[in-house]
Amino acid sequence: MMIKKLSNIIAIVIWILASGLWTVSMIISNLEITNETIRNICLILTISGLLYGLVYILPIKKPKNLGGIITVASVLILGLIIKITEWTGDWKTQTILYEHGHLKNKTIEFQMQDKGALGFNRRIVEVTRITGFINYVEPIDTSKVTLPWLKVNKDINEIGFKGG
């Protein structure tokens, strides 16, 4: 009985962390989860937790395979959300234009986003890496960049254009 309570507590903590991370990244538009897998896992856990909560407050008989049903429903809902919102994909760094002279986690980057048949979105942003998969991103005017920024023009090519 103690193990079941502990596993329930761990599941709730994971749900709160994943939901919080996803919600904060949606509310604070400059905060980006850069890893698509982590972003999708956070969204699936958010949806699953909400569905579990809804099922447990409704006065219905709970099937034995409730976890599987909710997991499949969450993945389907995630697919619908991606389709309805016409999510176009992650921003990919093509060139690191400037590096911060003092802080290794700050760069100014030229990024592109593949929109499929519609072409590419382009932007120049100041990127502050918070973790390996969370960045704080702000648009920047490179004509006003001064020290401590150092011009580096490192070709990254995350989209993978072939050189010509």
C-alpha positions in Angstrom: 0.0 0.0 0.0 2.9 2.3 0.8 4.5 1.7 -2.6 1.3 2.6 -4.4 1.0 5.9 -2.5 4.6 6.7 -3.2 4.2 5.9 -6.9 1.0 8.1 -7.0 3.0 11.0 -5.4 5.8 10.6 -7.9 3.3 10.5 -10.8 1.7 13.7 -9.5 5.1 15.5 -9.1 6.1 14.5 -12.7 2.7 15.7 -14.0 3.1 19.0 -12.2 6.7 19.6 -13.4 5.8 18.6 -17.1 2.6 20.6 -17.1 4.3 23.6 -15.5 7.2 23.5 -18.0 4.8 23.3 -21.0 2.4 25.9 -19.6 5.2 28.4 -18.8 6.7 27.9 -22.3 3.3 28.7 -23.8 2.6 31.7 -21.5 6.1 33.3 -21.8 6.4 33.5 -25.5 10.2 34.1 -25.4 10.8 30.8 -23.5 11.2 27.9 -25.9 11.5 24.2 -25.3 13.9 23.4 -28.1 13.7 19.6 -28.0 10.5 18.4 -29.8 10.5 15.1 -27.9 10.6 16.8 -24.5 7.9 19.3 -25.6 5.6 16.5 -26.8 6.2 14.4 -23.7 5.3 17.5 -21.5 2.1 18.0 -23.5 1.1 14.3 -23.4 1.7 14.3 -19.6 -0.3 17.5 -19.3 -3.2 16.0 -21.3 -3.0 12.7 -19.5 -3.1 14.3 -16.0 -6.1 16.4 -17.0 -7.9 13.3 -18.4 -7.1 11.2 -15.2 -8.5 14.0 -13.1 -11.6 14.3 -15.2 -12.2 10.5 -15.1 -11.7 10.3 -11.3 -14.2 13.1 -10.6 -16.9 11.6 -12.9 -19.2 9.0 -11.3 -18.4 6.3 -13.9 -17.0 2.8 -13.6 -13.2 2.9 -14.3 -11.9 0.1 -16.6 -8.9 -1.9 -15.6 -6.9 -0.7 -18.6 -7.6 3.0 -17.8 -3.9 3.9 -18.1 -3.6 2.6 -21.7 -6.9 4.2 -22.7 -5.8 7.6 -21.4 -2.3 7.3 -22.9 -3.7 6.6 -26.4 -6.3 9.4 -26.0 -3.5 11.8 -25.0 -1.4 11.0 -28.0 -4.5 11.4 -30.3 -5.3 14.7 -28.7 -1.7 15.8 -29.1 -1.9 14.9 -32.8 -5.1 17.0 -33.1 -3.5 20.0 -31.3 -0.5 19.9 -33.7 -2.8 19.6 -36.7 -5.3 22.3 -35.6 -2.6 24.8 -34.6 -0.6 24.1 -37.8 2.6 23.9 -35.8 5.4 24.5 -38.3 8.4 23.0 -36.5 11.4 24.1 -34.5 13.6 27.1 -35.2 17.0 25.8 -36.3 20.3 27.8 -36.0 22.0 28.4 -39.3 24.7 30.8 -38.1 26.0 32.0 -34.8 26.6 35.6 -35.6 27.9 36.8 -32.2 29.1 35.2 -28.9 28.9 37.0 -25.6 32.4 37.9 -24.4 31.6 36.9 -20.8 28.7 34.5 -20.7 29.1 31.2 -22.6 25.4 30.5 -22.7 24.5 33.7 -24.7 24.7 34.0 -28.5 23.1 36.0 -31.3 21.9 33.7 -34.0 20.4 33.7 -37.4 17.7 31.0 -37.3 15.3 29.5 -39.8 12.1 27.6 -39.5 11.0 25.1 -42.2 7.3 25.7 -43.2 7.3 22.9 -45.7 5.9 24.0 -49.1 5.5 27.5 -47.9 9.3 28.1 -47.6 11.1 29.3 -44.5 10.7 31.8 -41.7 13.8 33.7 -40.8 14.9 35.6 -37.6 17.9 37.0 -35.8 17.6 36.5 -32.1 19.6 36.7 -28.8 19.6 33.2 -27.3 20.2 32.6 -23.6 20.5 28.8 -23.0 18.9 28.0 -19.6 19.3 24.2 -19.9 20.1 21.8 -22.8 16.5 22.0 -24.0 15.2 25.4 -22.7 16.2 28.7 -24.3 15.1 32.3 -23.6 14.9 34.0 -27.0 14.6 37.7 -27.8 14.6 39.5 -31.2 17.6 41.8 -31.6 18.8 44.5 -34.0 22.4 43.6 -35.0 23.2 47.1 -36.0 23.2 48.1 -32.3 25.4 45.2 -31.1 28.5 46.4 -29.2 30.9 44.9 -26.7 30.9 42.5 -25.0 29.5 40.8 -28.1 32.2 39.3 -30.3 31.5 38.7 -34.1 32.2 35.0 -34.9 29.9 34.0 -37.9 30.0 30.2 -37.1 28.2 28.2 -39.7 26.0 25.7 -37.8 23.5 24.7 -40.6 21.0 22.7 -38.4 18.5 22.6 -41.3 21.2 20.8 -43.3 21.4 22.8 -46.6 23.9 21.3 -49.0 26.9 23.5 -49.7 27.3 24.7 -53.2 
